């Protein structure tokens, strides 16, 4: 019988399994690796509930950005089911006015059939520290794969989320916080504050990486994850 533990990976907005491709391949020997879906529901709470309905009784959970926020909600709903929690490049705070304004613009672009512009013209420049053609192409490919309907769900989920900063001090799970040193979307200061608030937590800062740290520095991320899971 297969007694592997389950590792659930949650992607960020407009990201798919390519975000975790190298980590999935590496940890598949030790874990039953599952890519969680954060595209079908239009609230963080419903995303978390849906994922919990599909998940085994106990699992290791890792989420990046939007996936990290959903992970915080999963901890809210079912803390005893999470064996270890890994939060990558995550913003626990409420969105600011500038973010909300941008998301409304993205919604308008999507409804105007200009979805392609969102990642290409607005998001891409801030997602990685050092751009390569291959990496940029992958990011554009992920965005197309996720698509317009899912983006609208994700934008609504992000805009109307609760303030997860207020929940951090309640987390008693073993928590490992990982962030790209050059992240401009969810800066290192966010991760440092989470580390201060969560009692049983560690903090690792990955050099030469921006927001999509798992793609930009996959080997460094694997090395850090190996310490904990």
N, C-alpha and C positions, 0 to 999 in steps of 0.2 A: 504493500500500500504506500501511497505517496503522503508523507507526513510533513511536507514543506510548509513553513509558515507563509502567510500571504503578505506581500508588499504592495500597497495601493499607491499609485503615483497620480497626482492631480496637476494638470497643466494650467498655464496662465491664459488670459484672454487672447483669442485668435491663435492659440497654439494647439498642436495635436501631439501624437506620440513621438514625433521627431524631436520634440523638446527633451525627451528622456531616453532617446534611442540608445546611447552608449551605456547608460546606467541600467536600462532594461536588459540589455545583452549581458552585462557583467553579472548582475545579481540573479539572473534566471537560474543559475546552477543551485543557488542556496534557497531561493524564494519562489513561490508561485507569484509572479509579477502581474499585476492588473493595472490597466490604464483606466482611471475613473472618468466618467462622463460629466463635464460641466457645461454642456451645450443645450440640454433639453428643457431645463427649468428656468424660470425668470425671477427667482429669488435665491439668496444664499441659503436660507433655511430649507427651502424645498430641494435644492441641490444636495445638501447634507443628508436630509431624510431619505432621498432616493438612493444615494450611495450607501447608506447604512442598511437599507432594505436588501441590497444586492451583496453586501459584504459578509464574510464569515464572522463568527462570534468574536474572534480576536484577530488583530492585524497590526502591521506597522504602516504608518501613514506619512507620506511626504507630499508637500504641495508647494508650488511656486507661484507667487503673486496672487492672482485670483484663486488659484489652487490652494495657496496658503491661507487665504481668508476663509475658504470653504472648510479647510482643515480645522481652523479655530472654531467654526460652528459645529463641526462633528465632535470636537472635544466638549463643547457645551452640551450637546445632546446625549452623548454616550461615552463619557470619559473612561469607563472601566473596560471598554472594548479595544482601546488603543494601547498597544504594547510600547511603542515608541513613536514620537512625533518629530518630524523634520520639517522645519519652516524655511523655505528658500525665498529670499528677496520679497518679503511680505510687508504690507502696510496694514497695521492693526487699527489705524485711525479712521475716522469718518472722512469722506472725500471733501476736498476744499472746493471753493466756488469755481476756480479755474479748471479743475478736473471736470466738474459737472458741465461747465460751458463747452469744453472740448467734446464730451460725450454727446451732448445735444447736437453739436455740429456733425459728429460721426453718424448719428441717427439720420440727420437730414441728408447727408451724402449717400447713405445706404438707400434711403427712400427715393433719392434722385438717380438711382442706378449708377452711382459713382463709388461703389464699395472699394474698388481696387486702389483708389487714391488714399484711403485711410492709412493703411500700413505703409505704402510707398512714400507718401508725401508728409505724413504726420508722425507716425510711430517709429519707423525703421531707424532713424538717426539716433534715437535714445536707447535702443534695445541692446546694443552691444558696444563694447569699448573699442575694439579694433575690427573694422569692417573688412570682410573679404567677399569676393563675388559669390563664392559658394555658400557662405553663411547667409548673406542677404537673399540669395535665391531660395534657400531653405525656409527662411522666415516668410517670404512672400508666398511660397508654396503652402506652408501651414495655414496662413490666413485664408487662402482660397479654399482649402480643404474644410476649414471650419465653417466659412460661409456667412451669408447675410442674416439668415434667421437666427442662427446661434449667436451672432454678435449682438443683435437686438436684445436677446435674453440676457446676455452677459452684461451689457450696458445697464439695463434696468436693475439687475442684481447688484451691481457695484454702486449705482447711485443711491439706492434705497437700503443699503446695508446698515446694520447697527454698529455702534462704536465698540469694536472688539478690544480696544485698549482697556476698557473697564473690566474685561473678563480675564485679563492676563494673570493677575495675582491669584486667581482661583485655580489655575492649572497646576495639578500635582503630578502629571505624567512626566516621564523622562523626555525632555524636549531638547532638540539640537537645532540651533539657528545658524543658517549658512547664507552668506550674502556676497555678491561680487563687489570688490573694493571700489569700483568705478560706477556702480549702479546710480543712474540719474533719475530713475523712476521711483524706486524705493530705497533711498540712500542708507548708508551704513548706520546712520544715527537711529533709524527706526529699529534696526536689528539690535543695536546696543541697548535701547530702551526696553525691548522685549526681554532681552537677557537679564536686565535688572529686575523686571517685574515677575518673571516666571522663576519660581524657586529652584526647581531641578532642571536648570538649562545650561547649555554650553553655547559658545559663539565662535564660529570660524569665518574669517574673512578671506575670500579667494582673490589672490592678486591677478592683475591684468584681465579683469572680467567686469562686464556691465550687468544689465538686468537678467539676460538669459544666460546665466552662469553655467547651467548644465550643458549648453551647446558650445559656449565659447571656451570653457576650460573643463571638458568632460573628464579628463584623467584626474585632475586636481579634485574635482567633486567626488569621484569614485573613491579616491584616497581618503577623503574626509568621511564619507559615508561608511567606509569599511571600519572606521574606529568605533562606530556606534551601533551598527546593525549587522 
